[in-house]
Every structure is written in C-alpha cells, then in structure tokens.
C-alpha cells in the first residue's frame, strides 16, 4: 500500500483516482500533479515505484493539503465569526452559509424538524390529561 502525505492510497485504483483520496486534491489538481511528476494517469497505485512516490511527494509540496488545509479552513471560519460577517454569523448559528433556502430544506444542517406553534391532536390531548388535577 502506497502512503503519500500520511494517506494510504488504495492499491487497485488508477493513479488519477487514487490521488483524490488526499484531502485537497481533486480531479483537476490530479492532472496538474501527474503531469509535473511525469506519471501515467492509467498506472495503478500498487505499481508505483519508490521514485514515482518521491516525485509525487515533491510535486505535492506546491499544494496545501490534508492537515494544513483543514487548519486553514478552520482559521478562515473562525476569522469570519470574529468579525461577524454574514457568513460568520451563519456558521455560528449552524445554518447554510452559501445562500441555500432554509424554509423547506437544509435538514442536514438544521437538524430534525421541531414544531413551534401548532400541536398534533394526540400531543394536545396528552398535555391536557397531565394538566388536569386527579381529584376533581
């Protein structure tokens, strides 16, 4: 198993797909990376030689990947929260920050639906039974 920048690349995948397992490297960056390292994109990850791995590691130094990228993103979000920009406020309230509608969607970000004003008949009946005194 090939290990680059602390990430184990899957053995049986092609080089152009296997390198996308590295956080911060997408399909467009893979082309640039493989061209600079002079590696065939159709070559399988388990066929990489030590020289190929070292060339890939050397050309990856031009990219911000993995832990550094995650840290950079978190510091950007923290900065936006501190200056109280619109996006920072949306991040702080755990709401979508890129203009998506929230009236009917955004369940993954906002969580399970909670009814505010209206109650179902069954729920209202349970509450009324609990509020009535037992002796009267």
N, CA, C and O of each residue as an XYZ file, in Angstrom:
544
protein
N       0.834     -1.182      0.000
C       0.000      0.000      0.000
C       0.882      1.250      0.000
O       1.806      1.364      0.805
N       0.595      2.173     -0.897
C       1.381      3.391     -1.055
C       0.879      4.435     -0.065
O      -0.327      4.631      0.090
N       1.819      5.103      0.602
C       1.460      6.139      1.579
C       2.104      7.458      1.153
O       3.327      7.573      1.069
N       1.250      8.447      0.886
C       1.729      9.768      0.494
C       1.052     10.801      1.383
O      -0.171     10.787      1.525
N       1.823     11.688      1.979
C       1.349     12.771      2.852
C       0.466     12.218      3.974
O      -0.505     12.862      4.373
N       0.797     11.036      4.480
C       0.046     10.455      5.585
C      -1.251      9.792      5.190
O      -2.052      9.452      6.061
N      -1.488      9.595      3.891
C      -2.720      8.973      3.413
C      -2.373      7.695      2.667
O      -1.522      7.700      1.777
N      -3.037      6.594      3.034
C      -2.855      5.337      2.311
C      -3.699      5.367      1.046
O      -4.918      5.523      1.111
N      -3.055      5.220     -0.096
C      -3.780      5.205     -1.361
C      -4.261      3.790     -1.651
O      -3.520      2.836     -1.412
N      -5.485      3.626     -2.163
C      -5.978      2.285     -2.495
C      -5.147      1.670     -3.620
O      -4.812      2.340     -4.597
N      -4.820      0.389     -3.469
C      -3.898     -0.269     -4.393
C      -4.453     -0.457     -5.797
O      -3.747     -0.192     -6.770
N      -5.680     -0.900     -5.928
C      -6.189     -1.316     -7.232
C      -6.801     -0.190     -8.047
O      -7.348     -0.445     -9.120
N      -6.728      1.039     -7.576
C      -7.300      2.158     -8.328
C      -6.231      2.792     -9.203
O      -5.034      2.722     -8.924
N      -6.717      3.420    -10.283
C      -5.792      4.133    -11.161
C      -5.204      5.328    -10.418
O      -5.780      5.806     -9.440
N      -4.064      5.801    -10.885
C      -3.360      6.894    -10.203
C      -4.216      8.146    -10.119
O      -4.222      8.827     -9.094
N      -4.949      8.459    -11.205
C      -5.735      9.694    -11.201
C      -6.906      9.626    -10.234
O      -7.367     10.668     -9.768
N      -7.403      8.440     -9.917
C      -8.482      8.291     -8.945
C      -7.914      8.156     -7.535
O      -8.445      8.742     -6.592
N      -6.848      7.394     -7.391
C      -6.268      7.129     -6.064
C      -5.777      8.413     -5.407
O      -5.885      8.561     -4.190
N      -5.244      9.335     -6.186
C      -4.709     10.562     -5.597
C      -5.805     11.485     -5.075
O      -5.519     12.375     -4.274
N      -7.056     11.296     -5.508
C      -8.138     12.129     -4.994
C      -8.499     11.756     -3.560
O      -9.297     12.456     -2.937
N      -7.943     10.687     -3.019
C      -8.167     10.320     -1.628
C      -7.430     11.268     -0.689
O      -7.689     11.273      0.515
N      -6.526     12.060     -1.223
C      -5.808     13.052     -0.426
C      -6.699     14.288     -0.313
O      -7.163     14.810     -1.326
N      -6.938     14.753      0.897
C      -7.807     15.907      1.136
C      -7.181     17.150      0.505
O      -6.045     17.511      0.812
N      -7.927     17.784     -0.366
C      -7.441     18.989     -1.040
C      -6.998     18.738     -2.464
O      -6.665     19.681     -3.181
N      -6.988     17.479     -2.890
C      -6.618     17.138     -4.262
C      -7.859     16.608     -4.965
O      -8.389     15.559     -4.601
N      -8.314     17.338     -5.971
C      -9.473     16.928     -6.751
C      -9.047     16.465     -8.131
O      -7.862     16.288     -8.411
N     -10.038     16.273     -8.982
C      -9.745     15.739    -10.321
C      -8.893     16.700    -11.154
O      -8.016     16.250    -11.892
N      -9.130     18.003    -11.055
C      -8.337     18.938    -11.859
C      -6.912     19.045    -11.335
O      -5.968     19.147    -12.118
N      -6.750     19.023    -10.013
C      -5.405     19.087     -9.440
C      -4.609     17.820     -9.724
O      -3.382     17.863     -9.810
N      -5.301     16.695     -9.868
C      -4.614     15.430    -10.152
C      -3.899     15.504    -11.497
O      -2.768     15.036    -11.625
N      -4.546     16.086    -12.492
C      -3.923     16.209    -13.816
C      -2.646     17.026    -13.726
O      -1.620     16.639    -14.286
N      -2.699     18.149    -13.027
C      -1.523     19.003    -12.859
C      -0.425     18.252    -12.122
O       0.747     18.321    -12.493
N      -0.814     17.537    -11.077
C       0.123     16.802    -10.243
C       0.829     15.697    -11.030
O       2.050     15.557    -10.957
N       0.047     14.912    -11.786
C       0.632     13.806    -12.553
C       1.507     14.311    -13.701
O       2.523     13.696    -14.024
N       1.121     15.419    -14.312
C       1.954     15.983    -15.376
C       3.280     16.484    -14.825
O       4.322     16.281    -15.448
N       3.258     17.135    -13.669
C       4.507     17.640    -13.096
C       5.396     16.502    -12.595
O       6.622     16.619    -12.615
N       4.781     15.393    -12.143
C       5.557     14.242    -11.673
C       5.892     13.281    -12.810
O       6.633     12.319    -12.606
N       5.358     13.529    -14.000
C       5.589     12.695    -15.195
C       5.205     11.240    -14.934
O       6.003     10.325    -15.137
N       3.964     11.048    -14.480
C       3.442      9.706    -14.216
C       2.209      9.507    -15.071
O       1.395     10.418    -15.223
N       2.071      8.305    -15.634
C       0.920      7.963    -16.470
C      -0.331      7.853    -15.594
O      -0.314      7.129    -14.599
N      -1.424      8.561    -15.944
C      -2.638      8.516    -15.119
C      -3.290      7.139    -15.055
O      -4.011      6.847    -14.101
N      -3.051      6.283    -16.055
C      -3.678      4.962    -16.065
C      -2.893      3.931    -15.248
O      -3.334      2.791    -15.100
N      -1.755      4.319    -14.729
C      -0.941      3.423    -13.912
C      -1.633      3.171    -12.574
O      -2.159      4.101    -11.962
N      -1.634      1.921    -12.118
C      -2.273      1.565    -10.849
C      -1.386      1.986     -9.674
O      -0.165      2.071     -9.805
N      -2.008      2.243     -8.541
C      -1.271      2.728     -7.370
C      -0.277      1.692     -6.852
O       0.791      2.053     -6.358
N      -0.619      0.416     -6.960
C       0.315     -0.608     -6.458
C       1.521     -0.780     -7.371
O       2.489     -1.443     -6.998
N       1.474     -0.183     -8.578
C       2.610     -0.255     -9.497
C       3.579      0.908     -9.331
O       4.580      0.978    -10.044
N       3.301      1.823     -8.402
C       4.197      2.958     -8.182
C       5.540      2.475     -7.657
O       5.602      1.632     -6.763
N       6.600      3.009     -8.215
C       7.940      2.725     -7.700
C       8.270      3.753     -6.625
O       7.538      4.723     -6.434
N       9.373      3.532     -5.930
C       9.802      4.496     -4.911
C      10.117      5.847     -5.544
O       9.898      6.897     -4.940
N      10.628      5.801     -6.758
C      10.941      7.043     -7.475
C       9.659      7.810     -7.811
O       9.619      9.035     -7.696
N       8.597      7.079     -8.229
C       7.310      7.720     -8.521
C       6.741      8.395     -7.265
O       6.245      9.521     -7.317
N       6.826      7.687     -6.151
C       6.287      8.214     -4.904
C       7.048      9.471     -4.485
O       6.445     10.442     -4.028
N       8.359      9.452     -4.640
C       9.155     10.626     -4.258
C       8.860     11.810     -5.185
O       8.823     12.953     -4.728
N       8.651     11.552     -6.484
C       8.310     12.641     -7.412
C       6.945     13.216     -7.082
O       6.749     14.430     -7.143
N       5.992     12.345     -6.731
C       4.661     12.812     -6.343
C       4.731     13.654     -5.066
O       4.106     14.710     -4.972
N       5.494     13.176     -4.096
C       5.628     13.922     -2.842
C       6.263     15.283     -3.086
O       5.872     16.282     -2.482
N       7.231     15.308     -3.964
C       7.910     16.571     -4.273
C       6.966     17.544     -4.967
O       6.972     18.736     -4.661
N       6.148     17.045     -5.906
C       5.227     17.936     -6.606
C       4.022     18.308     -5.734
O       3.358     19.309     -6.003
N       3.730     17.514     -4.688
C       2.652     17.839     -3.753
C       3.021     18.994     -2.833
O       2.142     19.575     -2.197
N       4.311     19.342     -2.749
C       4.737     20.449     -1.906
C       4.176     21.773     -2.402
O       4.112     22.736     -1.638
N       3.766     21.844     -3.670
C       3.198     23.067     -4.231
C       1.738     23.256     -3.839
O       1.179     24.329     -4.066
N       1.106     22.235     -3.254
C      -0.305     22.277     -2.878
C      -0.449     22.328     -1.367
O       0.390     21.805     -0.634
N      -1.520     22.965     -0.910
C      -1.874     22.926      0.515
C      -2.861     21.775      0.673
O      -3.967     21.821      0.132
N      -2.463     20.741      1.414
C      -3.293     19.540      1.532
C      -3.385     19.078      2.972
O      -2.637     19.529      3.840
N      -4.330     18.157      3.212
C      -4.538     17.462      4.481
C      -4.619     18.398      5.683
O      -5.456     19.301      5.684
N      -3.796     18.222      6.687
C      -3.903     18.944      7.952
C      -3.748     20.446      7.805
O      -4.468     21.208      8.451
N      -2.822     20.881      6.967
C      -2.624     22.314      6.754
C      -3.854     22.960      6.141
O      -4.241     24.062      6.530
N      -4.463     22.283      5.191
C      -5.665     22.804      4.539
C      -6.834     22.854      5.512
O      -7.566     23.843      5.554
N      -7.011     21.794      6.296
C      -8.088     21.776      7.288
C      -7.906     22.912      8.300
O      -8.871     23.575      8.679
N      -6.667     23.128      8.730
C      -6.372     24.182      9.692
C      -6.639     25.561      9.076
O      -7.163     26.452      9.746
N      -6.284     25.730      7.828
C      -6.509     26.990      7.125
C      -8.008     27.287      7.004
O      -8.439     28.421      7.210
N      -8.793     26.268      6.671
C     -10.245     26.440      6.540
C     -10.863     26.803      7.892
O     -11.705     27.698      7.977
N     -10.438     26.099      8.948
C     -10.971     26.399     10.283
C     -10.604     27.809     10.742
O     -11.415     28.487     11.374
N      -9.388     28.251     10.426
C      -8.993     29.608     10.822
C      -9.771     30.653     10.032
O     -10.082     31.720     10.561
N     -10.092     30.360      8.768
C     -10.909     31.290      7.972
C     -12.311     31.416      8.560
O     -12.852     32.518      8.649
N     -12.898     30.290      8.961
C     -14.240     30.312      9.559
C     -14.204     31.049     10.890
O     -15.107     31.828     11.196
N     -13.163     30.807     11.682
C     -13.032     31.491     12.968
C     -12.908     32.997     12.767
O     -13.514     33.771     13.507
N     -12.131     33.417     11.776
C     -11.972     34.834     11.479
C     -13.301     35.460     11.072
O     -13.632     36.560     11.513
N     -14.062     34.761     10.232
C     -15.365     35.281      9.805
C     -16.315     35.417     10.992
O     -17.099     36.365     11.049
N     -16.252     34.480     11.941
C     -17.090     34.576     13.140
C     -16.693     35.783     13.979
O     -17.549     36.505     14.488
N     -15.381     35.995     14.118
C     -14.893     37.080     14.970
C     -15.269     38.454     14.411
O     -15.644     39.349     15.169
N     -15.170     38.626     13.100
C     -15.510     39.930     12.515
C     -17.009     40.055     12.284
O     -17.490     41.099     11.842
N     -17.739     39.001     12.580
C     -19.199     38.942     12.470
C     -19.688     39.314     11.078
O     -20.615     40.106     10.913
N     -19.038     38.720     10.082
C     -19.530     38.863      8.714
C     -20.785     38.005      8.564
O     -21.089     37.185      9.431
N     -21.493     38.190      7.490
C     -22.728     37.429      7.282
C     -22.437     35.934      7.308
O     -23.134     35.172      7.977
N     -21.411     35.520      6.580
C     -21.077     34.090      6.550
C     -20.650     33.589      7.922
O     -20.960     32.455      8.290
N     -19.940     34.422      8.688
C     -19.526     34.033     10.031
C     -20.711     33.824     10.952
O     -20.728     32.885     11.747
N     -21.719     34.710     10.846
C     -22.921     34.571     11.655
C     -23.659     33.300     11.278
O     -24.149     32.586     12.153
N     -23.746     33.006      9.982
C     -24.417     31.783      9.531
C     -23.693     30.543     10.056
O     -24.336     29.574     10.459
N     -22.350     30.570     10.052
C     -21.587     29.450     10.603
C     -21.860     29.305     12.100
O     -22.035     28.191     12.593
N     -21.898     30.425     12.822
C     -22.098     30.383     14.273
C     -23.473     29.832     14.624
O     -23.617     29.129     15.624
N     -24.483     30.140     13.817
C     -25.842     29.661     14.076
C     -26.107     28.281     13.486
O     -27.210     27.749     13.607
N     -25.088     27.704     12.845
C     -25.195     26.391     12.207
C     -26.285     26.368     11.142
O     -27.123     25.467     11.098
N     -26.247     27.381     10.290
C     -27.160     27.485      9.161
C     -26.346     27.468      7.881
O     -25.144     27.729      7.922
N     -26.973     27.166      6.730
C     -26.222     27.182      5.473
C     -25.656     28.575      5.201
O     -26.344     29.576      5.402
N     -24.411     28.641      4.746
C     -23.753     29.929      4.579
C     -23.582     30.334      3.124
O     -22.975     31.368      2.847
N     -24.092     29.561      2.201
C     -23.867     29.880      0.791
C     -25.151     30.158      0.024
O     -25.234     29.878     -1.172
N     -26.151     30.707      0.706
C     -27.335     31.187      0.023
C     -28.421     30.169     -0.244
O     -29.363     30.477     -0.974
N     -28.339     28.974      0.310
C     -29.392     27.995      0.087
C     -30.652     28.399      0.838
O     -30.586     29.127      1.829
N     -31.788     27.929      0.368
C     -33.037     28.233      1.054
C     -33.133     27.392      2.318
O     -32.647     26.261      2.355
N     -33.755     27.940      3.349
C     -33.849     27.207      4.606
C     -35.286     26.994      5.049
O     -35.522     26.310      6.044
N     -36.258     27.566      4.333
C     -37.645     27.400      4.756
C     -38.083     25.945      4.624
O     -38.738     25.408      5.517
N     -37.723     25.312      3.517
C     -38.199     23.955      3.292
C     -37.089     22.913      3.285
O     -37.370     21.723      3.425
N     -35.853     23.323      3.127
C     -34.757     22.349      3.045
C     -33.739     22.574      4.166
O     -34.090     23.098      5.223
N     -32.507     22.188      3.948
C     -31.392     22.360      4.894
C     -31.570     21.517      6.142
O     -31.168     21.938      7.226
N     -32.165     20.332      6.017
C     -32.391     19.491      7.184
C     -31.084     18.949      7.744
O     -30.963     18.780      8.957
N     -30.107     18.673      6.892
C     -28.854     18.112      7.395
C     -28.120     19.139      8.243
O     -27.434     18.770      9.196
N     -28.248     20.401      7.920
C     -27.552     21.442      8.661
C     -28.347     21.885      9.896
O     -27.758     22.150     10.944
N     -29.679     21.968      9.782
C     -30.513     22.490     10.865
C     -30.976     21.415     11.827
O     -31.359     21.732     12.954
N     -30.956     20.172     11.426
C     -31.374     19.094     12.306
C     -32.820     18.696     12.087
O     -33.461     19.119     11.125
N     -33.331     17.860     13.014
C     -34.684     17.330     12.898
C     -35.705     18.449     13.038
O     -35.472     19.426     13.750
N     -36.841     18.301     12.354
C     -37.894     19.318     12.411
C     -38.465     19.416     13.824
O     -38.660     18.409     14.504
N     -38.728     20.645     14.244
C     -39.347     20.878     15.540
C     -40.574     21.764     15.328
O     -40.460     22.855     14.770
N     -41.728     21.309     15.764
C     -42.953     22.088     15.616
C     -42.971     23.171     16.678
O     -42.758     22.894     17.859
N     -43.224     24.392     16.266
C     -43.181     25.508     17.202
C     -44.590     25.878     17.680
O     -44.865     25.818     18.879
N     -45.482     26.259     16.764
C     -46.773     26.812     17.175
C     -47.856     25.780     17.347
O     -48.522     25.757     18.382
N     -48.051     24.941     16.385
C     -49.177     24.004     16.386
C     -48.762     22.676     17.002
O     -47.596     22.284     16.947
N     -49.743     21.990     17.593
C     -49.517     20.652     18.137
C     -50.459     19.678     17.452
O     -51.537     20.060     16.998
N     -50.063     18.461     17.381
C     -50.953     17.429     16.863
C     -52.032     17.141     17.905
O     -51.831     17.400     19.091
N     -53.176     16.604     17.469
C     -54.292     16.338     18.381
C     -53.878     15.400     19.516
O     -54.221     15.627     20.677
N     -53.141     14.351     19.170
C     -52.732     13.369     20.177
C     -51.849     14.017     21.243
O     -52.028     13.774     22.437
N     -50.893     14.848     20.804
C     -49.992     15.509     21.744
C     -50.762     16.469     22.649
O     -50.493     16.540     23.848
N     -51.718     17.208     22.082
C     -52.503     18.167     22.858
C     -53.327     17.428     23.919
O     -53.427     17.890     25.056
N     -53.912     16.296     23.556
C     -54.712     15.514     24.498
C     -53.851     15.016     25.653
O     -54.299     15.034     26.799
N     -52.635     14.575     25.383
C     -51.736     14.102     26.432
C     -51.394     15.221     27.404
O     -51.373     15.017     28.617
N     -51.125     16.409     26.861
C     -50.775     17.546     27.708
C     -51.958     17.934     28.590
O     -51.776     18.243     29.768
N     -53.186     17.921     28.022
C     -54.378     18.285     28.795
C     -54.635     17.284     29.911
O     -55.027     17.687     31.006
N     -54.429     16.001     29.671
C     -54.631     14.969     30.688
C     -53.639     15.168     31.827
O     -54.003     15.006     32.991
N     -52.401     15.514     31.516
C     -51.385     15.696     32.535
C     -51.655     16.945     33.375
O     -51.298     16.981     34.552
N     -52.283     17.971     32.786
C     -52.525     19.216     33.494
C     -53.752     19.146     34.409
O     -53.822     19.899     35.380
N     -54.727     18.261     34.127
C     -55.932     18.144     34.958
C     -55.579     17.572     36.317
O     -54.808     16.617     36.401
N     -56.127     18.135     37.382
C     -55.887     17.548     38.709
C     -56.604     16.209     38.844
O     -57.690     16.030     38.293
N     -56.016     15.283     39.561
C     -56.545     13.911     39.677
C     -57.801     13.846     40.529
O     -58.666     13.012     40.258
N     -57.944     14.704     41.566
C     -59.076     14.607     42.488
C     -60.363     15.197     41.954
O     -61.413     14.846     42.492
N     -60.389     16.032     40.980
C     -61.594     16.725     40.529
C     -62.186     16.155     39.288
O     -63.205     16.651     38.806
